[in-house]
Amino acid sequence: MAYLASQPYQLGEEISGSQLFQRLAKQFQLPRLKNEEVEKDQYCRISSDFGSVVKTVAVKNGRSPCVNWTERRAAVLICLFEGEEGELRVILTKRSMKLSSYPGDVALPGGKFEKGDADDSATALREAMEEIGLEPNLVRVAATLEPFISQHLLKVVPVVGLLARKGDFRPSLNTDEVDAIFDVPLEMFLKGDNHRCEAREWMGRKYILHLFDFQCEKGVFLIWGLTANILIRAASIIYQRSPCFEAHLPDFQTIACKLFRGLP
């Protein structure tokens, strides 16, 4: 569970307030092993059950399918803040029912990389501003986690950001993209209380799908798939422990990484 540190020099000084945020800021400055990434200049054809075919440019490796990750790259923002009881909470959205893909699903703020974006953090912060009106200057980027692969073959980079002053955030929803905004305790993704799982199959390989049910004054929400996987990973790193639930099958990221690295 590697992560890559961003802004490692002045982060601890910029995050003021509780000991929780101070500890979190320092934790992300610790050196970590950088994960092995697929080379950006590798390309090949791959079809999925969802009907998308990635443009073929070249085949460099006869064993491992690879994709132009430069063109198929996205970033999401794991925006953390301190709740009233001192717990870490994360901001989530419910996607608009107007959208053609995953309408009504729960997601982290984020979207595809654009040419004007300096890096993955810039992508995540720009998208959060466009979707929910979160001003970038309110967020301090602490780290970027290792990339995830979506079932639509997007390389999704989670960016961890700390929102020290939640009261300064005045949500302004882009109703074309977002129907609702809410927040959940991050530690929930390590507990079994609201967790269930289902066996699924992708490209001939079976995997476990994690689902979390969450209810609050804004409604009942189902957090699943890529979003759930990202938050399980983030919670495991931040709380430095594994989830209490066990699965008899690998999750989607495990089989996807094996596929793209040519492993059995």
N, C-alpha and C positions, 0 to 999 in steps of 0.2 A: 504494500500500500504506500507507494512513494508519492511525494508531492514536490513541486518545484517552488522554491521561495521567490516571492516578488517583493520589491521595496524592502530589502532586509536591513536597511541602515537606520532610518528614522522612524520606523513604524512604532516602536515602543514609546517614543517621545510624543507621537501624534495622538495616540489613543489614551485619553485621560479617563478618569472615573474609577470604576470598580476594580477590585483585584482580579475578578474573573476575566475582564478584557485585557488587563495587563498581562496575565498569565498566558492568555491565548495569543496575544501579539508576540510574546517572547517565544512561545512554542513553535510558531511558524518561522522563526529565524534560525532554528536549529538546522544544521546541514542534513540533507537526506539524499538517498541514492536516486539518481535520475533514472526513470523507467526507460526501457528500450522502446523506441518509437519506430514505426514504419517509415522508411525513407520517403521524403516528399516527392522525389523525382521518379518514383516507381508508378507504373500505370498498367492496367489490364482490364479485361472484360469480366464482369460477374453479374449474373442475373439473380434476382431475389423473388420470393413468393409474392412480393408486393408489386411486381411488374416493372421495376426500375432497372434499366441497363446503363451502366456507366460507360462513357465513351472510351473506346480502345485507342491507345496511342502506341504502346509497345508492351512486350512481355519480357521481363527480365528474369523471371524466376518460374521454372516449370512446376514447382510444387505449391507455391503460396500465391493465392489471388491477391491483387493489390489494386488500390484505387487512387486516383488523383486527389489526395487529401487537401491539397492547396485550394482546389476549387470546391471541395465538399467539406468545408470546415465551419464549425459554429462554436459559440461559447454561451454559457449560462452563468448567471450570478447567484451564488449561494450567499445571500445577504443575511448576516447574523446580527442580532441585537439582544440586549438583556431584558428579560421579562420582569414583571412586577415582583416575582418571588426569587429573582436572581438567576433564573434558568436561561440558557441560550435558546433563542427562537429563530426560525428561518421564515422568510417571506416567500409565499407561493401565490400563484395566480390560477384562475380558471379560464381557460382559453375560450374565446368568443364562439358562439354557435354559428357565426357567420363564416368562420374559417373553413376552407376545404379539407384541411388535414387535422385530424384529432380534435374536432369541435367539442367543447365542453370538458376536455381533459384538464387535469391539474398539471401545472408545469412551473419550472423556475423561470424567472425573467431571462430572456435571451433570444438569440437568433443567429443567422448566418453572418460570417465574416464578410466585410465589404472592403473594397480597395483602399478607402480612406482610413481604415482602422490601423493604428500603429501596432497593435498586438491583440491577444485574446482578451486581455483586461479591458481594452478600449471597446471591443465588440460587446462584451457583456454589459459594461456601463452605459454605452450608447443605447442598446436595446432596452435596458431597464428604464432609462429616461423616456424613450419613445412609448413604451408600453404602460408604465405606471407612474410616470412623472417623478422618478427618483433622481434627484440632482446628483451628478457624479461627485461633486465636492463634499457631499455628506458621507461618502463611503471611502474607507481606507482599504485598499487591496492588500490582503495578507499573504495569499498564495494562489497558485494554480495547481489543481490536482492533475493526475495523469489522465490522458484523454480516454473518453468512452466512445464506443461505436454504436450507432443507432441502427435499427432494423432497416432504415431507408439509406443506409451506408453514408451517414454523416459522421465526421469525426468531431465529437462534442467535448469541448474543454471546460470543465467547471472552474470558475473563478471564485475564491472565497473572499468576501468583503465584510468589513466590520462597520456597523452603523452605531456609532457611539451615542448619538443623540436622536433617539427614535422620535421624540416630540417635534423635531425640526422637519420631519418627513411629512409632507402633505400630499397624499396620493391623488393623482389625476389620471384616470384610466382612459386609454385609447380604446373606445368601445368597439372599434373594428377588429381589435385583437384580443381584448380582455373583457370578460364579463364580471369578474370579481377578484378581489385581493384579500388574502387572509394570512395568518401565520400559525405555525405549529411548533411545539418543542422539539428541538433537534434530537434529544435523547430518545424520543419515541421510536426512532428507526433502529434502535438496538434492543427494544423490548418486544415481547410477544403479545401484549395485551390487545393491540389493534391490528395485529399482523395475521395474514393468511397467505397461502401460496397455492399455485396451480402448475401442473406440468404442461408445457407447450413444446412445439417443435418448430425449428427454423432450418431450412436447407438440409433436411434429413437428420438433424441432431436435436436431441431432446434437452430441454433446459427447464429451470424452475423460474416461475414468474412471481415476484413479490408484490403483494398488495397490502395497503394500509388504509383502514377506514378511520376517518376523523370527523367529529361533529363539534360545531361551535355555534355561536349565535348567528353566524352568517349562513349556516346551512350544513349539509352533510357532503363530505368530499371523499373521493376515492383517489389515493395517491399510488401509482403503480408504474410498472415498466421502467423506462430509462430514468425518470425522475426519482423513483424509489431506489433504484440501484445507486445513483449518484449520492443520495442522502444517506444511505447505509454506509457507503464508503467514507463520506465526510464525517459522519458521527463516529465511526470506528477510529479514524485518525485523531479527531479532536478529543474524544474521551479515552482513547488508547485502550480499547477493549473490543472484542468481537461481539456480534449480535448474540442474544441468548437463544435465538431460534436456529435450528439446524435443517438442512435440506438434503434429500437423498440424490438430488441432481445438481449439476453445476448451474450457475446463473448464466444469463445471456452473454455477459461480458467475457466470461471464461471461454465459452465455445467460440465467440467471435474472434478473440485474440488468438486462439489456437488456429483457427481457419486462416487468418491473415498472416500468421507467422509460419504457416506450413507445418504445424505440429499435428500429431495423430489425434 
